[in-house]
Amino acid sequence: MSGTSSFTCQQERLKKLKSEHGKVQLGNITVDMVKMPSAIPVLGGMRGMTGLLWETSLLDPEEGIRFRGLSIPECQKLLPAAKHAGEPLPEGLLWLLLTGKVPTKGQVDALSKELQSRAAVPDHVFKAIDALPVSAHPMTQLATGVLALQVQSEFQKAYDKGIPKSKYWEPTYEDSLSLIAQVPVVGAYVYRRIYKNGQTIPKDDSLDYGANFSHMLGFDSPEMHELMRLYVTIHSDHEGGNVSAHTGHLVASALSDPYLSFAAALNGLAGPLHGLANQEVLLWIKSVVDECGENMTKEQLKDYVWKTLKSGKVVPGFGHGVLRKTDPRYMCQREFALKHLPDDPLFRLVSKLYEVVPPILTELGKVKNPWPNVDAHSGVLLNHYGLTEARYYTVLFGVSRSIGICSQLIWDRALGLALERPKSVTMEWLENYCKKSA
Ligand SMILES: CC(C)(COP(=O)(O)OP(=O)(O)OC[C@H]1O[C@@H](n2cnc3c(N)ncnc32)[C@H](O)[C@@H]1OP(=O)(O)O)[C@@H](O)C(=O)NCCC(=O)NCCS
């Protein structure tokens, strides 16, 4: 997958863009974007400010994510699968994100082998995780493992030896591929350590990336392998502004290596408004069942949703910072459920929530997107196949995100992107500025 000529071409494209259109305005920044009116004034979180270059994917508020121009249904159709009409292989998506091209099955198989050859994890990584109490959150254990992998960074070694800027992408590529290969091993170790008395399962080199991850976790049914391929593919990337992707990109802009950058990204993913929402959704759904039973009426469900909102909590799995329609990642998981587990009681509950929650959130009057997101669905699928430990779910998200974040990190270095350093101001500065502009 040699990329030097493709990199040169993209570098030239970026240079031309800058020299010919460097002064074209991308939008206006208003005080509202920095500080929005609300019961308790909160920072607006830079919504709607265009400020990042992210080549691997683009999120349309109405249509959802496109990976290098391909929607999720297009990826399902075009990317190679393990079996006829099966779910896309995550290695195929990695190829697509890195090169912008749809790979052949042969290319995907070669990439699978390449990842397998890099998957061995040094013993000190497991020792670092073992130093934590077993009760530590699975995301804390995963991030610790990733940080411990950092000692092998090729980028750091090359930088220490004075590698020229034009070659930064090469050791970044080496680290990224190794990290993507190793992170499922670390993730599976965390799962087996916490929930299976530390009895680990060795990797199986006859399996592809998604199936092997499922195997190391202890789930070997062909349907679970398919689910894992789909899961990893759709969770891999969601453009650059979300907390984990942006954190990885920001930290890497200081020329921190991919391990340091990705460990930081994982810490952002571990927040309940971001990746932890998948854990929250299943726990919340189970609490609904505990209170109302499996065959609850829509009225009971509505009451429970209102009760959650009135206690000051959000309804997990609904809403999004950018999307304004049902998340296509939700829809493809729904299609998977309709095909493989239409009678699962929790899936039926998720379907009922799809009818009940959006009108309630709309009635609140402040929620910009009342529709379900990716996290509203993933837990019930995993739960169906026996992966019932909700606290672990964000680790699956984290493993998947290595593919998107690391692909972009390679492009960051190839394009020579700058150190990120936006301007911040104080409240007093904003007040004075507004007075002067009035
Ligand atoms: C994803 C999320 C963090 C996006 O936040 P956002 O961009 O600030 O969303 P909005 O602009 O629509 O928020 C406006 C208001 O609606 C509220 N809101 C948004 N989604 C909500 C939900 N699912 N339940 C209850 N209230 C919600 C916000 O908390 C905010 O209230 P505030 O003004 O009192 O602070 C938010 O929708 C959320 O908390 N969802 C639940 C958690 C979740 O599923 N996260 C996974 C995302 S993939």
The ligand as an ORCA input file, in Angstrom:
! r2SCAN-3c Opt
* xyz 0 1
  C     -25.155     13.718     21.845
  C     -25.406     14.980     22.641
  C     -24.315     15.088     23.698
  C     -25.334     16.175     21.695
  O     -25.353     17.336     22.490
  P     -25.701     18.766     21.868
  O     -24.992     18.937     20.582
  O     -25.437     19.769     22.941
  O     -27.254     18.587     21.566
  P     -28.366     19.721     21.443
  O     -27.797     20.963     20.837
  O     -29.529     19.080     20.797
  O     -28.675     20.032     22.990
  C     -29.617     21.032     23.337
  C     -30.254     20.668     24.652
  O     -30.981     19.441     24.512
  C     -30.550     18.494     25.462
  N     -30.544     17.149     24.880
  C     -29.929     16.734     23.737
  N     -30.106     15.406     23.596
  C     -30.818     14.982     24.644
  C     -31.268     13.703     25.071
  N     -30.997     12.579     24.393
  N     -31.984     13.620     26.229
  C     -32.262     14.743     26.931
  N     -31.841     15.982     26.610
  C     -31.125     16.085     25.479
  C     -29.112     18.903     25.770
  O     -28.686     18.330     27.020
  C     -29.224     20.410     25.771
  O     -29.833     20.809     26.992
  P     -29.328     22.156     27.782
  O     -29.461     23.294     26.793
  O     -30.242     22.230     28.944
  O     -27.887     21.894     28.148
  C     -26.806     14.935     23.295
  O     -27.795     14.762     22.303
  C     -26.931     13.859     24.358
  O     -26.583     14.097     25.519
  N     -27.430     12.641     23.986
  C     -27.495     11.538     24.898
  C     -26.127     10.888     25.052
  C     -25.746     10.139     23.786
  O     -26.520      9.374     23.246
  N     -24.490     10.321     23.353
  C     -23.971      9.606     22.193
  C     -23.793     10.490     21.034
  S     -23.330      9.610     19.592
*
